[in-house]
Structure formats: structure tokens, C-alpha cells
Amino acid sequence: MDWNTMGIVFALLGAVLATFLAGIGSAVGVGMAGQAAAGVVTEDPSLFGKALVLQLLPGTQGIYGLLIGFITLTQIGILGGDPNISLAKGLLYLAGCLPIAIVGLISAKWQAKTSVASIALLAKKPDQFGKAMILPAMVETYAVLALLVSILSIFSIGGLAI
Amino acid sequence: MSEEYIYAVARVRSREASLLGRTDLERLMSCPDEKECLRVLRDKGWGSGDSANSPEELLAAEEEKTWDFLWELTKDTAPFAPLLLPIDGNNIKAAIKCAATETEPRGIFLPGGQWEPEEVLRMARERDFSRLSPALAQAAEKASQALLQTGDSQLCDVLIDRACLEEILRQGRESGLPVLERYGEWTVATANIQTAARACKAQKNRQFLELALAPCQSLDVNALAEAAQRGMEKLLEYLNTTPYAEGEALLQRSASAFEKWRDDRAMALIQGEKGEYFTAGPLFAYAVARRREIDTVRIILSGKRNGLEDDRLRERLRETYV
């Protein structure tokens, strides 16, 4: 096996992991929050709009993963251009994708738990929606930080002479 | 992480907002009579909507609404075992006595148990309790035989009551829910204390105590039976060395003071479920909260009906969940 041709494989693996893991986290998270939202809306349909916002919060990680996946595919030439990249660059792309892949997966699940708790808060005190939304939004910070590191990495790797 | 109850817990959280709080109870207390209390309760949506309902019918309707709601959320009876088993125990005892005396039951069964009263009666008449859980079936068999052989209905009661307590402990341990385990332990330990105190006053023998007391972790039932045998003073002395020392003084004061303490502490045990979102714990907590709420309203209505002074009535009010 010629390792020099494996660069593109690792780079693509990075894009896949970013989309796949962050997507799984969001799917689980939105599902959990959705169950809680359905419970609250069953009792009080007027809370649908507010509950929907809280349900959607754990969904952002999946979007971040998709974004990183898409940028990576563009950078490595899969979506047009030259797909010949060195093994070192391929591994760097993989490493660059991991922050959002791993943090996306974990933060989406934890954000979902906080969303479920916030939906319960909303059920008891509908006027406290603002506060209920801030609590799960705090978890988002860490997904955004991971997204930032992944974006900076992916955009910078192309310019490296390796 | 269990996600099975997320929907159910969210619905329970919505319903918790309509539980009666301290302010609502104060409002009921300030009503001049029972009729006014009933009007306030009906305004809050209590009862079946029929204004001709008697207070007991109104409370029964509320109990029924609670269980209809909970059964809509889950078909699993296990999370509610500590509340359902005493009802089943009562129905099993009643059925065994009816079967033994060959009489028709009249107003002796309680609704809302895990097994329908008619089914329990059929089991007692056929003397086949195999549809009950193994421990209850064994106790029912034994109690039925004891009643037929000795005619001692108290022995029958003791055997079933103890089996129910042991079942509460077992189901609490096996549920994997800390709240059920804590509540079960509390229920059994306080029931043991009450039994020991009553047995002590009635000067029951050691054999009776050994039959009646259900072993639990927080109380040494042998020591409790020994102390109860040696008199009330020794019993209270023993209780002072246990985690139930606080109840000792109340037991001395009156049975109702002890019961209020027991219920209030049980309520404190379920408060932690307000921060739980993924298990059946909040469903159980809601069921306890509703039952306690209905009991409290019953106390207020009865007090108003009998013209009980506010201070004396207030002494009997239980802590609320919200």
C-alpha cells in the first residue's frame, strides 16, 4: 500500500466523522428535547412556539458538523479541484475535523438534557422563557469553540507546505 | 440514561403547576364553612363537574383523575408500588374474609389497586392466588388457611400487611429508583414503629411482634420487638437510638402527631424528584403529592364540617409538594 495516496482517505474520514458524530449528537438531542416538548404541549398547546425553540437548540451541532464536513470536502478537492494531498495533510485534516466531531456529539447530548430541564421549567413558569433558553444556550458555547478551532484548522492546513 | 419517561415527566411537570400550594390551603382554611370550601375547589377544577357531588365523591373523582392521568403515561405499575400495595393488601384481606365467611362484599374494597377487587375475590374463593406476585400469593395462601383453621382475622391481617411491606421494600430495591427505595424504607420502618407501639399498648406477645414486623435496613426489628415487649418507655428509649428519634417525642404525644410527622418526612423524601427529568421518579412523586393533597383537603373539609378550631386544624395539615 502506498501511504502517500492515503492522505485523501484520512481527510475524507475527518469530514465524515464531523458530519456523522455531530449529527448523531444532534439527532439524539433534538429527539430527547422533542419528547419533553410534546409532553408540555399536550398539556398546554399555547407553549408550542417556546418549546420548539428549546427543542431546536441541540440541533445546531449537527449543522456545525455539516459545515465542517462541507468545507473539508471543498478544501481537499473532493468537490472539484486536485484531490492529491499528502498523508501528513490528510491526517491534519482529520485532526482538524475532530474538535467539532467529538465536542459536537457530547455537547449535543448534554445540551439536550439541559433543554429537557428548561422545557420542564417552561411548563411550570411559562413567563420565564428567557431564562429557560439561556441555560441550554450556555452549553452551545463549547460547541461554538470547537467549531471555531475546526474552521481555523481546516482553512489553514491548505497553505502548509507539507 | 433512561429516556423512556421524558414525555411523561414533561406532562407531570405541567400538571404540578396546578397542585395546591400553601396559599391555596390558606384560602381553603379561610373559608367559613365546608360549602364554601367545595365552591373554591370546584372553581379550581376539582370534582367531576357535577356540583351536586358530595365531598367524598369530589375527592374520589380527583383520585380517579390522578390515576387515569398516570395510567395514560405508563402501563407499568412498578413505580407506584408503595402506593398501590396497601390498597391491594386491604382488598386481599377483605376478599379472604368474605370467602371464609361466605358473605358478599359490601363497600369493603378500595379502588385503584393493581388487581381488580372482583379478581381478588375470585382468587380468594378459588383459593388460587397464583396471579398475585409470589410473595403476596404465598402470604395470601397462608392467611386464608390461618383464617379457616383458627378464625383469627387479626392473624390474617398481620400476615398480609407484613407481606405488603416486604413487597414494598423488594420492589423499591429492584426498581433502580432511589426515591422508591428511600420511600419504601421509610414506609416500612414507620409502619413497624406504629405496629410496635400499638402492640405495646395492647400488650401483645413476642410471637405477634415477630409476625407483624417486616425486617428493614434502618431498624433492627428484633430490638424493636424486644423493646416493645418491655413497655412503652423502653420502646421510646430504643427509638431514640435509631434514625427515627425525632418521631419518638411525637409518638408520645399522639398517634396523629406521629402520622403527620411521618407524612411530612415522606414528602421531604420525594422533593428531590423536582430535579429529575428522565426516570419514573417524578411520576411517583406526583402520585404521592396528589394523594397527600387530597388527604389534606379531606382534613380541611372534615374540620370545617365538624367546626374544628383553625389552630387545631392547622396542626393536622400536611406539607405540600409545591
Interface residues (C-beta under 8 A of the other chain):
Chain A: M32 Q35 A36 A37 A38 G39 V40 T42 E43 D44 K113 V116 A117 I119 A120 A123 K124 K125
Chain B: E3 I6 Y7 A8 V9 A10 R11 R13 S14 R15 E16 A17 G275 Y277 F278
